[in-house]
Amino acid sequence: MTRNGQAGPNVADSQALAPPDIERIYRMERVRLVAGLARHVRDLSLAEDLAQEALVAALAAWPASGIPPNPGGWLMTTAKRRAVDLWRRRRMMARHEAALAHDIETGRGDEQAAIEAALDNEIGDERLSLIFTACHPLLSRDQRTALTLKVIGGLATEEIARAFLTQETTVAQRIVRAKKTLREGDVAFEVPVGEARGARLASVLEVIYLIFNEGYAASSGEDLIRPQLCEEAMRLGRILVGLAPEEPEAHGLLALMELQTSRFKARIGPDGSAQTLETQNRRLWDRLLIQRGLEGLLAVKRLGGEDGVYALQAALAAVHARAARFEDTDWALSAALYDKLLARSPSPVVALNRAVAHAMAFGPETGLLLLAEIEAEPQLAGYAALYAAKGDFLMRLGRMFEARVEFERAAELSGNETERSFLMGRVRSCTEAPD
């Protein structure tokens, strides 16, 4: 019998078991398998190799024997046995060999049940430890992102490279260097505690946020949105919330991603053009994702984390989600939330978005005054959104010639084809309108 009470496949039925079926099961078990192995062998590359060897063993054994009642336990046992064999051959890592050999070779009659129980008891910590390790501060931001997508997300190197418009060799080098850094730094595959956990959680959330942002507003290429990256970021966010349910910022980030993703279908028009919040067809917004995002904000409130950086951004997204029409947007609330966010996380980009909110709430003149305070920031020198915002404020004031200059500059700086096309449309609108 299986754990859910259903009869497991017998040998007679197993002849129909095809490699794709086994590989599908393996993909379901892969993250916790690699996480559990990495915790024991303290080497991510070795853990992945052992997991692959377990898959090879399953491909050889399961077509004849059928799927075992607990596939995850079978794969873990097989991989650990491979690890013991490897250590014996190499005559190294004696203390690890002793620990694993004791688990596997003590001769207990109910070894499978014991392994299954251990998996059930440790799965949360093991998966969470792998996420925290992949996002370790020893690694650069690019390394953390690539390693997280590879190990936790299960994306192939080619897929990561395609998503970020980067050379496959570059991504592969980042992953190799990341694993080497973790190995040489003797990083423990565990969830940190106390202040260390807070510092590491910030790194984990940052990586997930970066993955989502690159999908939500692609920095280059022809596509305005890369749904695969956003979906992967949300999946990682849900894993994190499930494993750390008392972390308000984990709920805040997931709520933010769900609320932003709810608008995807409306962000691109039927002709492929970019649509702003003002022009989007709000009937296309995903109400289920909005509901989930708003529920996430309730969880944040329950946990007392409403002033968190991601919670504030989620609250800002909720302002739009609650507005049935663009005209119903509570821009004063948006401006107030941006005031809090800027105080909590000062940055030129947040200040720019705050200027936009204040312009919508209190008039474009206010927006221009706020932009004047940050225009000299080096971080914004080549930032297309700065000039696009300034152009929008000037256009709303009827200063079309000045607005056209700003939109042209924004278009020149944009690395995204869809965004550039939208900005050139603004240029034409300013050219055609009387000044």
The 8 nearest C-alpha neighbors of each residue, nearest first, counted from 0:
[[1, 6, 7, 5, 4, 68, 2, 3],
 [2, 0, 68, 4, 5, 3, 7, 6],
 [1, 3, 4, 0, 68, 5, 69, 6],
 [2, 4, 1, 5, 0, 6, 68, 7],
 [5, 3, 1, 2, 0, 6, 7, 68],
 [6, 4, 1, 0, 3, 7, 2, 8],
 [5, 7, 0, 1, 4, 8, 9, 68],
 [6, 8, 0, 1, 68, 5, 9, 66],
 [9, 7, 65, 12, 66, 13, 6, 10],
 [10, 8, 12, 11, 65, 13, 7, 64],
 [9, 11, 13, 64, 12, 65, 63, 8],
 [10, 12, 9, 13, 14, 8, 65, 63],
 [13, 11, 9, 10, 14, 8, 15, 65],
 [12, 14, 65, 10, 16, 15, 62, 11],
 [13, 15, 16, 12, 62, 11, 63, 10],
 [16, 14, 13, 17, 12, 62, 11, 65],
 [15, 17, 13, 14, 62, 20, 18, 65],
 [16, 18, 20, 19, 15, 21, 62, 14],
 [17, 19, 21, 20, 22, 58, 16, 62],
 [20, 18, 22, 21, 17, 23, 16, 24],
 [21, 19, 23, 18, 17, 22, 16, 24],
 [22, 20, 18, 24, 23, 19, 25, 58],
 [21, 23, 25, 19, 24, 20, 18, 26],
 [24, 22, 20, 26, 25, 21, 19, 27],
 [25, 23, 27, 21, 22, 26, 28, 20],
 [24, 26, 22, 28, 27, 23, 29, 21],
 [27, 25, 29, 23, 28, 24, 22, 30],
 [26, 28, 24, 25, 29, 23, 30, 22],
 [27, 29, 25, 26, 71, 30, 31, 32],
 [30, 28, 32, 26, 25, 31, 27, 33],
 [31, 29, 33, 32, 28, 34, 151, 126],
 [30, 32, 34, 33, 126, 29, 35, 28],
 [31, 33, 29, 35, 30, 34, 28, 36],
 [34, 32, 36, 30, 35, 46, 31, 37],
 [35, 33, 31, 37, 125, 129, 32, 126],
 [36, 34, 38, 32, 33, 37, 125, 31],
 [35, 37, 33, 46, 39, 38, 34, 40],
 [38, 36, 41, 46, 34, 40, 39, 43],
 [37, 39, 188, 35, 36, 41, 40, 34],
 [38, 40, 36, 37, 41, 35, 95, 99],
 [39, 41, 37, 42, 38, 36, 46, 95],
 [42, 40, 37, 38, 39, 188, 187, 43],
 [43, 41, 45, 40, 44, 37, 182, 46],
 [42, 44, 46, 37, 45, 47, 178, 41],
 [45, 43, 47, 46, 42, 48, 178, 37],
 [44, 46, 48, 42, 47, 43, 49, 40],
 [47, 45, 43, 37, 49, 36, 44, 48],
 [46, 48, 50, 44, 45, 49, 33, 51],
 [47, 49, 45, 51, 50, 46, 44, 52],
 [50, 48, 52, 46, 78, 51, 47, 45],
 [49, 51, 53, 47, 52, 48, 78, 46],
 [52, 50, 54, 48, 53, 49, 47, 55],
 [53, 51, 55, 49, 54, 50, 56, 48],
 [52, 54, 56, 50, 78, 51, 55, 74],
 [55, 53, 57, 51, 52, 56, 58, 50],
 [56, 54, 52, 58, 53, 57, 51, 59],
 [57, 55, 53, 59, 54, 58, 60, 52],
 [58, 56, 54, 60, 59, 61, 55, 53],
 [59, 57, 55, 56, 60, 61, 54, 18],
 [58, 60, 56, 57, 61, 55, 62, 63],
 [61, 59, 57, 58, 63, 62, 56, 64],
 [60, 62, 65, 64, 63, 57, 66, 58],
 [63, 61, 13, 16, 65, 14, 60, 64],
 [64, 62, 61, 60, 65, 13, 10, 14],
 [65, 63, 61, 10, 62, 60, 13, 66],
 [64, 66, 61, 13, 10, 62, 8, 63],
 [65, 67, 61, 8, 68, 70, 64, 7],
 [68, 66, 69, 70, 65, 73, 7, 61],
 [69, 67, 1, 7, 70, 66, 0, 2],
 [68, 70, 67, 72, 71, 73, 1, 115],
 [71, 69, 73, 67, 72, 74, 68, 66],
 [72, 70, 74, 73, 69, 28, 75, 32],
 [71, 73, 75, 69, 74, 70, 115, 114],
 [74, 72, 70, 76, 71, 75, 77, 69],
 [75, 73, 77, 71, 72, 53, 76, 78],
 [76, 74, 72, 78, 77, 73, 79, 71],
 [75, 77, 79, 73, 74, 78, 72, 80],
 [78, 76, 74, 80, 75, 79, 53, 73],
 [77, 79, 81, 75, 53, 49, 80, 76],
 [80, 78, 82, 76, 81, 77, 75, 83],
 [79, 81, 83, 77, 82, 78, 76, 84],
 [82, 80, 78, 84, 79, 83, 85, 77],
 [83, 81, 79, 85, 80, 84, 86, 78],
 [82, 84, 80, 86, 85, 81, 96, 87],
 [85, 83, 81, 87, 82, 86, 80, 88],
 [84, 86, 82, 88, 83, 87, 81, 89],
 [87, 85, 89, 83, 88, 84, 91, 90],
 [86, 88, 90, 84, 85, 89, 83, 91],
 [89, 87, 85, 86, 90, 84, 91, 83],
 [88, 90, 86, 91, 87, 85, 92, 84],
 [91, 89, 87, 88, 86, 92, 93, 85],
 [92, 90, 89, 93, 86, 87, 88, 96],
 [91, 93, 95, 94, 96, 86, 90, 89],
 [94, 92, 96, 91, 95, 97, 90, 86],
 [93, 95, 97, 96, 92, 98, 91, 99],
 [96, 94, 98, 97, 93, 92, 99, 40],
 [95, 97, 93, 99, 94, 98, 100, 83],
 [96, 98, 100, 94, 95, 99, 101, 93],
 [99, 97, 95, 101, 96, 100, 94, 102],
 [98, 100, 102, 96, 101, 97, 95, 103],
 [101, 99, 97, 103, 102, 104, 98, 96],
 [100, 102, 98, 99, 105, 104, 103, 97],
 [103, 101, 99, 100, 104, 105, 98, 110],
 [102, 104, 100, 101, 105, 99, 80, 76],
 [103, 105, 106, 100, 101, 102, 107, 99],
 [106, 104, 101, 107, 103, 102, 100, 110],
 [107, 105, 104, 108, 103, 110, 109, 102],
 [106, 108, 110, 109, 105, 104, 103, 113],
 [107, 109, 110, 106, 111, 105, 112, 113],
 [108, 110, 112, 111, 107, 113, 106, 114],
 [109, 111, 113, 112, 107, 108, 114, 103],
 [112, 110, 114, 113, 109, 115, 72, 73],
 [111, 113, 115, 109, 114, 110, 116, 72],
 [114, 112, 110, 116, 111, 115, 117, 109],
 [115, 113, 117, 111, 116, 112, 72, 118],
 [114, 116, 112, 118, 117, 113, 72, 111],
 [117, 115, 119, 113, 118, 114, 112, 120],
 [118, 116, 114, 120, 115, 119, 121, 113],
 [117, 119, 115, 121, 122, 116, 120, 114],
 [118, 120, 116, 117, 122, 121, 115, 123],
 [119, 121, 117, 118, 122, 116, 123, 124],
 [122, 120, 118, 124, 123, 119, 125, 117],
 [121, 123, 125, 118, 124, 119, 126, 120],
 [124, 122, 126, 125, 121, 242, 127, 120],
 [123, 125, 127, 121, 122, 126, 128, 190],
 [126, 124, 128, 122, 34, 127, 123, 35],
 [127, 125, 129, 128, 123, 34, 31, 124],
 [126, 128, 124, 130, 129, 125, 123, 131],
 [127, 129, 189, 190, 125, 131, 126, 130],
 [130, 128, 132, 126, 34, 127, 131, 133],
 [129, 131, 127, 133, 128, 132, 134, 126],
 [132, 130, 128, 134, 129, 133, 135, 127],
 [131, 133, 135, 129, 134, 130, 128, 188],
 [132, 134, 130, 147, 131, 135, 143, 146],
 [133, 135, 143, 131, 132, 203, 202, 130],
 [134, 136, 132, 137, 133, 138, 131, 199],
 [137, 135, 138, 134, 202, 199, 139, 143],
 [138, 136, 135, 139, 180, 181, 184, 134],
 [139, 137, 136, 135, 142, 143, 177, 140],
 [138, 140, 142, 141, 143, 137, 136, 177],
 [139, 141, 143, 142, 144, 138, 206, 134],
 [142, 140, 144, 139, 143, 145, 173, 138],
 [143, 141, 173, 139, 145, 140, 144, 177],
 [144, 142, 134, 140, 146, 141, 145, 133],
 [143, 145, 141, 147, 142, 146, 206, 140],
 [146, 144, 142, 148, 147, 143, 149, 141],
 [147, 145, 149, 143, 174, 148, 144, 150],
 [148, 146, 151, 144, 150, 149, 133, 145],
 [147, 149, 152, 145, 146, 151, 154, 150],
 [150, 148, 153, 154, 146, 147, 152, 151],
 [151, 149, 147, 153, 152, 146, 148, 30],
 [152, 150, 147, 153, 148, 149, 30, 130],
 [153, 151, 148, 154, 149, 150, 147, 231],
 [152, 154, 149, 150, 151, 148, 155, 30],
 [155, 153, 149, 152, 148, 158, 159, 156],
 [154, 156, 158, 157, 149, 159, 153, 148],
 [155, 157, 159, 158, 160, 171, 167, 170],
 [156, 158, 160, 155, 159, 167, 161, 154],
 [159, 157, 161, 155, 160, 156, 154, 162],
 [160, 158, 162, 156, 161, 157, 163, 155],
 [159, 161, 165, 167, 157, 163, 158, 162],
 [162, 160, 164, 158, 159, 163, 157, 165],
 [161, 163, 159, 160, 164, 158, 228, 225],
 [162, 164, 165, 160, 161, 159, 213, 217],
 [165, 163, 161, 162, 160, 166, 220, 219],
 [166, 164, 160, 163, 167, 161, 169, 170],
 [165, 167, 169, 168, 160, 170, 164, 161],
 [168, 166, 160, 170, 169, 157, 171, 156],
 [167, 169, 171, 166, 170, 172, 160, 165],
 [170, 168, 172, 166, 167, 171, 173, 165],
 [171, 169, 173, 167, 172, 168, 160, 174],
 [170, 172, 168, 174, 173, 169, 167, 175],
 [173, 171, 175, 169, 174, 170, 176, 168],
 [174, 172, 170, 142, 176, 171, 175, 177],
 [173, 175, 177, 171, 172, 146, 176, 142],
 [176, 174, 172, 178, 177, 173, 171, 179],
 [177, 175, 179, 173, 178, 174, 172, 180],
 [176, 178, 174, 180, 179, 175, 142, 173],
 [177, 179, 181, 175, 180, 176, 182, 174],
 [178, 180, 176, 182, 177, 181, 183, 175],
 [181, 179, 177, 183, 178, 182, 184, 176],
 [180, 182, 184, 178, 186, 179, 183, 185],
 [181, 183, 179, 185, 184, 180, 42, 178],
 [184, 182, 180, 185, 181, 179, 186, 178],
 [183, 185, 181, 186, 182, 180, 179, 137],
 [186, 184, 182, 183, 181, 187, 41, 180],
 [185, 187, 184, 181, 188, 182, 41, 132],
 [188, 186, 189, 185, 41, 38, 132, 181],
 [189, 187, 38, 128, 132, 41, 186, 129],
 [188, 190, 128, 187, 191, 38, 125, 129],
 [189, 191, 128, 131, 192, 127, 124, 196],
 [192, 190, 196, 195, 189, 193, 199, 131],
 [193, 191, 196, 195, 194, 190, 197, 189],
 [192, 194, 195, 196, 197, 191, 198, 190],
 [195, 193, 197, 196, 198, 192, 191, 199],
 [196, 194, 198, 193, 197, 191, 192, 199],
 [195, 197, 191, 192, 199, 194, 198, 193],
 [196, 198, 200, 194, 195, 199, 201, 193],
 [199, 197, 195, 201, 196, 200, 194, 202],
 [198, 200, 202, 196, 201, 197, 195, 203],
 [201, 199, 203, 197, 202, 198, 196, 204],
 [200, 202, 204, 199, 198, 203, 205, 197],
 [203, 201, 205, 199, 200, 204, 134, 206],
 [204, 202, 200, 134, 206, 205, 201, 131],
 [203, 205, 201, 207, 206, 202, 208, 200],
 [206, 204, 208, 202, 203, 207, 201, 209],
 [205, 207, 209, 203, 208, 204, 144, 210],
 [206, 208, 210, 204, 232, 209, 205, 211],
 [209, 207, 205, 211, 206, 210, 204, 212],
 [210, 208, 212, 206, 211, 207, 205, 213],
 [211, 209, 207, 208, 213, 212, 232, 228],
 [210, 212, 229, 208, 214, 232, 209, 213],
 [213, 211, 215, 209, 214, 210, 216, 208],
 [212, 214, 217, 210, 211, 216, 215, 209],
 [213, 215, 225, 228, 229, 211, 212, 224],
 [214, 216, 212, 224, 213, 211, 217, 229],
 [217, 215, 213, 214, 224, 223, 212, 218],
 [216, 218, 213, 223, 219, 214, 224, 215],
 [217, 219, 415, 414, 216, 213, 220, 413],
 [220, 218, 415, 414, 217, 221, 416, 164],
 [219, 221, 415, 222, 416, 414, 218, 217],
 [220, 222, 416, 415, 417, 223, 219, 217],
 [223, 221, 224, 220, 417, 225, 217, 416],
 [222, 224, 217, 417, 216, 221, 415, 418],
 [225, 223, 215, 222, 214, 216, 217, 226],
 [224, 226, 214, 227, 228, 215, 222, 217],
 [227, 225, 229, 228, 224, 230, 214, 215],
 [228, 226, 230, 229, 225, 231, 214, 162],
 [227, 229, 214, 231, 226, 230, 225, 211],
 [230, 228, 211, 226, 232, 214, 231, 227],
 [229, 231, 233, 227, 232, 228, 226, 234],
 [232, 230, 234, 228, 229, 233, 227, 235],
 [231, 233, 229, 235, 211, 234, 207, 230],
 [234, 232, 236, 230, 235, 231, 237, 229],
 [233, 235, 231, 237, 236, 232, 230, 238],
 [236, 234, 238, 232, 233, 237, 239, 231],
 [235, 237, 233, 239, 234, 238, 253, 232],
 [236, 238, 240, 234, 239, 235, 241, 233],
 [239, 237, 235, 241, 236, 240, 242, 234],
 [238, 240, 236, 242, 237, 241, 243, 235],
 [241, 239, 244, 237, 243, 242, 238, 249],
 [242, 240, 238, 239, 244, 243, 237, 123],
 [241, 243, 239, 240, 123, 244, 238, 127],
 [242, 244, 240, 245, 241, 246, 239, 249],
 [245, 243, 240, 241, 246, 242, 250, 247],
 [244, 246, 243, 247, 302, 240, 249, 250],
 [245, 247, 249, 248, 244, 243, 250, 240],
 [248, 246, 299, 250, 304, 249, 302, 251],
 [247, 249, 251, 250, 246, 252, 309, 307],
 [248, 250, 252, 251, 247, 246, 240, 253],
 [251, 249, 247, 253, 248, 252, 295, 254],
 [250, 252, 310, 248, 309, 254, 249, 253],
 [251, 253, 255, 309, 249, 254, 250, 248],
 [252, 254, 256, 250, 255, 236, 251, 257],
 [255, 253, 292, 295, 251, 257, 252, 256],
 [256, 254, 313, 252, 258, 253, 257, 251],
 [257, 255, 253, 259, 254, 258, 260, 252],
 [256, 258, 260, 254, 292, 288, 259, 255],
 [257, 259, 261, 289, 255, 292, 260, 256],
 [260, 258, 256, 261, 257, 262, 255, 316],
 [259, 261, 257, 262, 263, 258, 256, 288],
 [260, 262, 285, 258, 284, 259, 288, 263],
 [263, 261, 284, 260, 265, 264, 259, 266],
 [264, 262, 266, 260, 265, 261, 284, 259],
 [265, 263, 262, 266, 283, 267, 284, 261],
 [264, 266, 279, 263, 262, 267, 283, 280],
 [267, 265, 274, 263, 264, 273, 262, 279],
 [266, 268, 273, 272, 265, 271, 274, 264],
 [267, 269, 271, 272, 270, 274, 273, 266],
 [270, 268, 271, 267, 272, 265, 273, 266],
 [269, 271, 268, 272, 267, 273, 274, 417],
 [272, 270, 268, 269, 267, 273, 417, 274],
 [271, 273, 268, 267, 270, 274, 417, 421],
 [272, 274, 267, 266, 421, 268, 417, 418],
 [273, 275, 266, 279, 267, 278, 268, 272],
 [276, 274, 277, 278, 279, 273, 266, 265],
 [277, 275, 279, 278, 274, 325, 266, 319],
 [276, 278, 275, 325, 279, 274, 326, 324],
 [277, 279, 275, 276, 274, 280, 325, 281],
 [280, 278, 265, 276, 274, 281, 277, 275],
 [281, 279, 282, 265, 283, 278, 284, 266],
 [282, 280, 283, 284, 279, 265, 323, 324],
 [281, 283, 280, 284, 285, 265, 279, 323],
 [282, 284, 281, 265, 280, 264, 285, 262],
 [283, 285, 262, 281, 261, 282, 286, 265],
 [284, 286, 261, 287, 288, 283, 289, 262],
 [287, 285, 289, 288, 284, 290, 261, 291],
 [286, 288, 290, 289, 285, 291, 261, 292],
 [289, 287, 291, 290, 257, 261, 286, 285],
 [290, 288, 286, 292, 258, 287, 291, 261],
 [289, 291, 287, 293, 288, 292, 286, 294],
 [292, 290, 288, 294, 289, 293, 295, 287],
 [291, 293, 254, 295, 289, 258, 257, 294],
 [292, 294, 296, 290, 295, 291, 289, 297],
 [295, 293, 297, 291, 296, 292, 290, 298],
 [294, 296, 292, 298, 254, 293, 297, 250],
 [295, 297, 299, 293, 298, 294, 300, 251],
 [296, 298, 294, 300, 295, 299, 301, 293],
 [299, 297, 301, 295, 296, 300, 302, 294],
 [300, 298, 296, 247, 302, 304, 297, 301],
 [299, 301, 303, 297, 302, 298, 305, 304],
 [302, 300, 298, 299, 303, 297, 304, 247],
 [303, 301, 299, 300, 304, 247, 298, 245],
 [304, 302, 300, 301, 305, 299, 247, 306],
 [303, 305, 247, 299, 306, 307, 302, 300],
 [304, 306, 307, 300, 310, 303, 299, 311],
 [307, 305, 304, 311, 310, 308, 339, 343],
 [308, 306, 310, 304, 305, 309, 311, 248],
 [307, 309, 311, 310, 312, 340, 306, 343],
 [310, 308, 252, 312, 251, 311, 307, 248],
 [309, 311, 251, 307, 313, 312, 308, 305],
 [312, 310, 314, 313, 308, 309, 307, 306],
 [313, 311, 315, 309, 314, 310, 316, 255],
 [312, 314, 255, 310, 316, 315, 311, 254],
 [315, 313, 317, 311, 312, 316, 310, 318],
 [316, 314, 312, 318, 313, 317, 333, 311],
 [315, 317, 313, 318, 314, 319, 258, 312],
 [316, 318, 320, 314, 319, 315, 321, 313],
 [319, 317, 315, 316, 321, 320, 314, 329],
 [320, 318, 322, 317, 321, 316, 328, 315],
 [319, 321, 317, 318, 322, 316, 289, 258],
 [320, 322, 319, 318, 317, 323, 328, 289],
 [323, 321, 328, 319, 327, 324, 320, 325],
 [322, 324, 321, 327, 325, 281, 320, 328],
 [325, 323, 327, 326, 322, 328, 281, 277],
 [324, 326, 327, 277, 328, 322, 276, 323],
 [325, 327, 324, 328, 322, 277, 323, 329],
 [328, 326, 324, 322, 325, 329, 323, 321],
 [329, 327, 322, 325, 326, 330, 319, 318],
 [330, 328, 332, 331, 327, 333, 318, 322],
 [329, 331, 360, 333, 332, 328, 334, 359],
 [330, 332, 334, 360, 333, 329, 335, 357],
 [333, 331, 335, 330, 334, 329, 336, 318],
 [332, 334, 330, 336, 331, 335, 315, 356],
 [335, 333, 356, 331, 337, 357, 332, 336],
 [336, 334, 338, 332, 337, 333, 331, 339],
 [335, 337, 339, 333, 338, 334, 332, 340],
 [338, 336, 340, 334, 353, 339, 335, 341],
 [337, 339, 335, 341, 336, 340, 334, 342],
 [340, 338, 336, 342, 337, 341, 343, 335],
 [339, 341, 337, 343, 342, 338, 344, 336],
 [342, 340, 345, 344, 338, 343, 339, 337],
 [341, 343, 339, 340, 344, 345, 338, 337],
 [342, 344, 340, 341, 339, 345, 308, 306],
 [345, 343, 341, 342, 340, 346, 308, 349],
 [346, 344, 341, 342, 343, 349, 347, 350],
 [345, 347, 349, 348, 350, 344, 341, 351],
 [346, 348, 350, 349, 351, 373, 376, 379],
 [349, 347, 351, 350, 346, 352, 379, 378],
 [348, 350, 352, 346, 351, 347, 341, 353],
 [351, 349, 347, 353, 348, 352, 354, 346],
 [352, 350, 348, 354, 353, 349, 347, 355],
 [351, 353, 355, 349, 354, 350, 348, 356],
 [352, 354, 350, 356, 337, 351, 355, 349],
 [353, 355, 366, 351, 357, 352, 356, 369],
 [356, 354, 358, 352, 353, 357, 366, 359],
 [355, 357, 334, 353, 359, 358, 354, 333],
 [358, 356, 360, 354, 334, 359, 355, 361],
 [359, 357, 366, 363, 362, 355, 356, 361],
 [358, 360, 356, 357, 362, 361, 330, 355],
 [359, 361, 330, 357, 331, 358, 362, 356],
 [362, 360, 358, 357, 359, 365, 363, 331],
 [361, 363, 358, 364, 365, 359, 360, 366],
 [364, 362, 358, 366, 392, 365, 367, 359],
 [365, 363, 367, 366, 362, 368, 358, 392],
 [366, 364, 368, 363, 367, 358, 362, 369],
 [365, 367, 358, 363, 354, 369, 364, 368],
 [368, 366, 370, 364, 369, 365, 371, 363],
 [369, 367, 371, 365, 370, 366, 364, 372],
 [368, 370, 366, 372, 371, 367, 354, 365],
 [371, 369, 367, 372, 373, 368, 374, 366],
 [370, 372, 368, 369, 374, 373, 367, 375],
 [373, 371, 370, 369, 374, 368, 375, 376],
 [372, 374, 370, 376, 375, 371, 347, 369],
 [375, 373, 371, 376, 370, 372, 379, 380],
 [374, 376, 373, 377, 380, 379, 372, 371],
 [375, 377, 378, 373, 374, 379, 380, 347],
 [378, 376, 380, 379, 375, 381, 374, 347],
 [379, 377, 376, 380, 347, 381, 382, 348],
 [380, 378, 382, 377, 376, 381, 385, 374],
 [381, 379, 377, 382, 378, 376, 375, 374],
 [382, 380, 379, 383, 412, 378, 377, 385],
 [381, 383, 379, 384, 380, 385, 412, 386],
 [382, 384, 409, 412, 385, 413, 386, 387],
 [383, 385, 387, 386, 382, 388, 409, 351],
 [386, 384, 388, 383, 387, 382, 389, 379],
 [385, 387, 389, 405, 409, 388, 384, 383],
 [386, 388, 384, 390, 406, 389, 385, 409],
 [389, 387, 391, 385, 390, 386, 384, 392],
 [388, 390, 386, 392, 391, 387, 393, 385],
 [391, 389, 402, 405, 387, 393, 388, 392],
 [390, 392, 388, 394, 389, 393, 387, 395],
 [393, 391, 363, 389, 395, 394, 390, 388],
 [394, 392, 396, 402, 390, 398, 395, 391],
 [393, 395, 397, 391, 396, 402, 399, 392],
 [396, 394, 392, 393, 397, 391, 363, 398],
 [395, 397, 393, 394, 398, 392, 363, 364],
 [396, 398, 394, 395, 399, 393, 434, 402],
 [399, 397, 393, 394, 396, 401, 400, 434],
 [398, 400, 402, 429, 434, 394, 401, 397],
 [399, 401, 403, 402, 398, 434, 404, 429],
 [402, 400, 404, 403, 399, 398, 405, 393],
 [401, 403, 390, 399, 393, 405, 394, 400],
 [402, 404, 426, 406, 400, 405, 401, 429],
 [405, 403, 407, 401, 402, 406, 408, 400],
 [404, 406, 390, 386, 408, 402, 407, 403],
 [407, 405, 409, 403, 408, 387, 390, 404],
 [408, 406, 410, 404, 405, 409, 403, 411],
 [407, 409, 411, 405, 406, 410, 404, 412],
 [408, 410, 383, 406, 386, 412, 407, 411],
 [411, 409, 419, 407, 413, 408, 412, 422],
 [412, 410, 408, 409, 413, 407, 419, 383],
 [413, 411, 409, 383, 410, 381, 408, 414],
 [412, 414, 410, 415, 383, 411, 419, 409],
 [415, 413, 219, 218, 412, 416, 220, 419],
 [414, 416, 219, 220, 418, 413, 417, 221],
 [415, 417, 221, 419, 418, 420, 220, 414],
 [418, 416, 420, 419, 415, 223, 221, 421],
 [417, 419, 421, 415, 420, 416, 422, 273],
 [420, 418, 410, 416, 422, 421, 417, 413],
 [419, 421, 417, 423, 418, 422, 416, 424],
 [422, 420, 418, 424, 419, 423, 273, 417],
 [421, 423, 425, 419, 424, 420, 410, 406],
 [424, 422, 426, 420, 425, 421, 419, 427],
 [423, 425, 421, 427, 422, 426, 428, 420],
 [424, 426, 428, 422, 423, 427, 429, 421],
 [425, 427, 423, 403, 429, 424, 428, 406],
 [428, 426, 430, 424, 425, 429, 431, 423],
 [429, 427, 425, 431, 426, 430, 432, 424],
 [428, 430, 399, 432, 426, 427, 403, 431],
 [431, 429, 427, 428, 432, 426, 403, 399],
 [430, 432, 428, 429, 427, 433, 426, 434],
 [433, 431, 429, 430, 428, 434, 399, 427],
 [432, 434, 431, 399, 430, 429, 397, 400],
 [433, 399, 398, 432, 400, 397, 429, 430]]
